[in-house]
């Protein structure tokens, strides 16, 4: 049976993992919208209705959104690993088997 302290820790870590999953989804949506804005601005530029400065700003915004998305995914993966470690499931979920050799 798990101790109340471990149960509380697992619950807190699970809540963090869920929140970080939401952040990763939000970062992905932000990246998609920024990419769409860049495509629109590129079309405007080709029609002579935009500047290369506006394009450069949106390219920078897209790179920032991509980095934020990668950071959110990394944090989510770390939270999942922490949860598995705290609940003693890490090795099983990673399909790690440890065999102890018998002494001779």
HUFEN-V966922 format. One record per run of one state. SS is the DSSP state (alpha for helix, beta for strand, coil for the rest). FROM is the first residue (numbers start at 0). TO is the last residue. If there is no record, write none. Layout:
ss=[SS SS]
from=[FROM FROM]
to=[TO TO]
//
This chain:
ss=[coil alpha coil alpha coil alpha coil]
from=[0 3 46 51 86 89 93]
to=[2 45 50 85 88 92 103]
//
